[in-house]
């Protein structure tokens, strides 16, 4: 069942929406795709955190040496943290 929501955008959000609409064709499609993409991103992030917590519950905490290695790898790949 479809529903309707009204959202007021400030200038920054309106500019972002215009940028996405140029890629997706319409504001409506840009909003839908962006919303779905964000939900998927958050689900993946939650699943990864759950995986780490599960692993640590069975194996113990990840040691500092491994975390430093992972940070170096992420930095080298330009991953935002």
N, C-alpha and C positions, 0 to 999 in steps of 0.2 A: 504494500500500500504506500503510495506516495504521500509525502508531507511537504509543507512549505515553511521555511524559516527566513526571517529577515535579519540581515547582518549589516551594521554600519561600519564602513572601512575608513581608516585615516588615510592620509596621503601616501604613506609608505606601503601600506597593504594594497591600496588601489593601484599603485605603480607596479607592484609585484603581480597583481591580477592581470593587468594589461599585458605585462611581459608573457605570462603564461597563456593568456588568450591568443596572443600572436602565434604561439606554438600549437595550441590545441584547437583553434578555430573560433571558439566562443567562450565567453566568461563562464557560462553554465558548465560546459564540458571541462574547462580548466579547473573549476572548483571541485567537480566530482572526481576527476583524476587525481588531483592533489590530495583530497581527503582520503581517498582509498590508498594512495601511495604512503601517506603518513601512518595510517592504521597498520599497513603491512610492515613498515619500518619499525614501529613500536612493538609489534608482535615479535619480529625477529630479535630485537634488542632484549625483550623480556625472556624469550626462549634461550638466548645465549646466557643471560644472567642466571636463569634457572639451571642450565647445564653446568655452569661453573659451580654454583652452590651445591648441586648434586654430587659433582666430582669431588669437591672439597669435603663433603660430608663423609664420603667413603675413603678418601685418600689423605685427608688433612689439608691444611692451607697451602696454597701455592707459595713456594719460597721466594725470597727477595731476588735471588739471582735470576730466576726464571722471569719474574716480573720486569726486571731491568732489561733482560734480553728482548722481551716482547715490546717494551717501550721503545727500544732502539730500532727494532724492526718496523714498528708503526711510524716512527719519525722518518725513517729512511723512505718509506712508501708515501709519506705526506698525508697520513690519515689524521683527521681532526679528532681530538679527544677532549 
